[in-house]
Amino acid sequence: MGNRAITLLLTWLLISTVVLLSARSANLRASAEQASASTSQGLAGQMPAGFDADVARVVAELDQIEADTLRLADKTTLARQGQATHWGS
């Protein structure tokens, strides 16, 4: 093969590769967009089953933590600066 034939072959391979990669990229992009659209349409405005129960459970746990903390804060012998107070000294 001459230099011209090798140059034409390499040019053809390069162009073919670019075209194939472009087509593949477009297909992947279209698939990703389609998957994203179907996922967002499938869940639009819907909460998972048990969502309200989970929220109520978390709120109850937070309320209990707050109540425990306030109860312990009233019973502590520490001053605001974290130093022990001396009762009856």
Secondary structure by P-SEA (a helix, b strand, c coil): ccaaaaaaaaaaaaaaaaaaaaaaaaaaaaaaaaaaaaaaaaaccccccaaaaaaaaaaaaaaaaaaaaaaaaaacccccccbbbbccc
